[in-house]
Amino acid sequence: WRAHGFAPVRRRWLAAAHPPGTALVAEAGEGRVAGRFGGIAEDGALILSFADGTTHSVRAGDVMLGAG
């Protein structure tokens, strides 16, 4: 990532990640957030998507499979 930036890492990460829509739970500083895997942001944050169309970025915390 130092030589080529985060984009190649992000592409490989997304290729190996759970499919979009997978239920996830994140335990972070703001508490517990349950949603669906919406991807990885350009800055590396996990994107959680919700049924109402909104999203939430998780930059640090414990992430596990769960009910979204």
C-alpha positions in Angstrom: 0.0 0.0 0.0 2.9 2.3 0.5 4.1 2.0 -3.0 0.8 1.9 -4.8 -1.7 3.4 -2.4 -4.7 1.7 -0.8 -6.7 1.1 -4.0 -5.0 -2.3 -4.8 -5.4 -3.5 -1.2 -9.1 -2.5 -1.3 -9.7 -4.3 -4.5 -8.2 -7.6 -3.1 -10.0 -7.1 0.2 -13.3 -6.8 -1.5 -12.6 -9.8 -3.7 -12.1 -11.9 -0.6 -14.8 -10.3 1.6 -18.2 -11.6 2.4 -20.8 -10.7 -0.3 -22.5 -7.3 -0.1 -25.6 -7.6 2.2 -24.0 -10.0 4.7 -25.3 -9.3 8.2 -22.6 -7.8 10.4 -22.3 -6.4 13.9 -19.6 -3.9 14.9 -18.6 -3.2 18.5 -16.9 0.1 18.5 -16.5 3.3 20.5 -20.0 4.4 19.7 -21.4 1.1 20.9 -22.9 -1.8 19.0 -24.0 -1.2 15.4 -25.8 -3.9 13.4 -26.1 -3.6 9.6 -25.3 -5.2 6.3 -21.9 -5.3 4.6 -21.9 -2.3 2.2 -18.2 -2.4 1.2 -15.0 -0.9 2.1 -14.6 2.9 1.7 -11.7 4.6 -0.1 -10.1 5.3 3.3 -10.4 1.7 4.5 -13.5 2.1 6.7 -16.1 -0.7 6.8 -19.4 0.5 5.4 -22.5 -0.8 7.0 -25.8 -0.3 5.1 -29.3 -0.2 6.6 -32.7 -1.0 5.2 -33.6 2.7 5.1 -30.8 3.4 2.6 -28.5 5.1 5.1 -24.9 3.9 5.8 -22.5 4.1 8.7 -18.7 4.0 8.5 -16.7 1.9 11.1 -13.0 2.8 11.3 -12.1 0.7 14.3 -13.7 -2.0 16.4 -14.5 -5.6 16.5 -16.6 -6.9 13.6 -18.5 -10.2 13.5 -21.2 -12.0 11.6 -24.5 -11.2 13.0 -28.1 -10.2 12.6 -28.5 -7.0 10.7 
